[in-house]
Amino acid sequence: MRHLGVLARIQLNDEEVQSLTGQLDAIVDNIAKVSEVATPDVAATSHPIPLENVFRPDAVQQQLTREQVLQNAPDQADGRFRVTAILGEEQ
């Protein structure tokens, strides 16, 4: 367990090692149980319920004018949104 702590870059005291060792044993046992029932004739799934794409089809619609887009902007300049710079000089 200490080795896993080192790999995860966390320091574990003796009490944590004891507690986590028992938990890790339970996890390994549960994985073994799942492995027993996993058979090649059962397809792997990422979700128990089939999912469908819920996006609507893309359709060109009426566009906003630049004035409409910028009318509630807190700050603007030259027909664009004005924002605080986030990149340093090194960028």
C-alpha positions in Angstrom: 0.0 0.0 0.0 2.9 2.4 0.7 4.1 1.8 -2.8 0.7 2.9 -4.2 0.9 6.0 -2.0 4.4 6.8 -3.4 3.1 6.4 -7.0 0.1 8.6 -6.2 2.5 11.1 -4.5 0.6 11.1 -1.2 2.0 10.5 2.2 0.3 7.8 4.2 0.6 7.3 7.9 0.4 3.8 9.5 -3.3 4.1 10.3 -4.2 5.2 6.8 -2.2 2.2 5.4 -4.1 -0.2 7.5 -7.5 1.3 6.6 -6.7 1.5 2.9 -5.3 -2.0 2.7 -8.6 -3.4 3.8 -10.5 -1.2 1.3 -8.1 -2.2 -1.5 -8.7 -5.9 -0.6 -12.5 -5.4 -0.9 -12.1 -3.6 -4.3 -9.9 -6.4 -5.7 -12.5 -9.0 -4.5 -15.3 -7.2 -6.2 -13.3 -6.9 -9.4 -12.7 -10.7 -9.3 -16.5 -11.3 -8.9 -17.2 -9.1 -12.0 -14.6 -11.0 -13.9 -16.2 -14.3 -13.1 -19.5 -13.3 -14.8 -17.9 -11.4 -17.7 -18.2 -13.8 -20.7 -17.2 -13.3 -24.3 -20.9 -13.6 -25.4 -21.9 -10.5 -23.5 -21.1 -7.3 -25.4 -19.3 -4.6 -23.5 -21.4 -1.5 -22.8 -20.5 1.9 -21.5 -24.1 2.6 -20.4 -26.9 0.3 -19.3 -29.5 2.2 -21.3 -29.2 2.8 -25.1 -28.7 6.5 -25.7 -29.8 8.5 -28.7 -28.4 11.8 -30.1 -30.8 14.5 -28.9 -29.3 17.3 -31.1 -31.6 19.1 -33.5 -30.5 19.4 -37.1 -28.5 22.4 -38.0 -30.5 25.0 -39.8 -29.5 28.5 -40.9 -31.9 31.0 -39.2 -32.1 34.8 -38.9 -28.8 36.2 -37.6 -28.3 38.9 -35.1 -26.7 42.1 -36.2 -23.5 43.3 -34.7 -25.3 46.0 -32.8 -27.8 43.5 -31.3 -25.0 41.2 -30.2 -23.1 44.1 -28.6 -26.0 46.0 -27.1 -25.6 44.4 -23.6 -21.8 44.0 -23.6 -20.2 45.4 -20.6 -17.3 46.7 -22.7 -16.8 46.9 -26.4 -14.3 48.5 -28.9 -14.3 48.6 -32.7 -17.4 46.5 -33.0 -16.0 43.7 -30.8 -16.3 42.5 -27.2 -13.5 44.0 -25.1 -12.1 41.6 -22.5 -9.2 41.7 -20.0 -6.0 40.2 -21.4 -5.3 36.7 -20.1 -2.0 35.9 -21.7 1.3 37.2 -20.3 4.0 38.9 -22.3 5.7 35.6 -22.8 2.9 34.3 -25.0 
